[in-house]
């Protein structure tokens, strides 16, 4: 079930900034804010990293393999 949120007393400059950002995206202010609020429900970078680190590492590259691939792609000699 969806919920509604009402925010009163938004300063004019804040609303104008929201309106400008929404217009750049081709959205209404409501649609723009709805999209921004949806982003809040995504996991943070820290949560993604913690989840990845908690997984078993039976297969796949090691940290050293990843580092060496990065260094190689940069042309670093280590």
N, C-alpha and C positions, 0 to 999 in steps of 0.2 A: 504494500500500500504506500502510495506516495504521500509526502507531507509538504506543507507550505511553510515558508519562512518569510517574515516581514521584518524589514529593517527600516526604522524611521530615523529622521534627523541626520541624514548623510550630508556632509558638507558639499556645497556646489562644486568645488574643484575636484573632489573625489568622484562625484557623479560624472562630471565632464570627462575625467580621465577614463572611467569605465566605459562611457559612451564612445569615446574615441577608439579605445581598444576593441570594443565590440564591432564598431564600423569597419575597422581594418580587417577583421575576420569575417565580415559579412553577416554578423549575427545581431540579434536584439540584445539589449542589456541583460534581460532575463536568461536568454539562451547562453550568453557568454558566461554569466555567473553560474548557471547550472553546470556548464562544462568545467569551470574552475573548481567547483565544489566536488565534482566527480573525481578530479585529480587527487583530492585529499584521501580518497579511499584506496588509492594505489599504495602498495608497500613502499616504504622508504628504501633508499640505497642500503642503509645499515641493515634493514630487515632482510633484503635480498641476499646480502653478503652473509649474514648470520645463517640463513636457511641453506645457502650453498655450502658453507663450511660445516654444517651439521650432517650433510649427506655422506654416506660411505664412499670412500675413494678406491673402490676395488678395480675400477677400469678408468681409462682416460689419462690425459697428460698430468704429469706432476707439476708443481709450482715451478720447478727448475726448467722443465720442458717449455712452459709458457714463457718464462723469462728469456730463455735462449732463443725462442722464435721471435720475440720482440726485438732482442738485440740484433739478431740476424737480419730482420727486416729493416732495421735502421743502419745496417752496415757496421755495427759496433764489433770490435774484436775483443773478446773477453777471455 
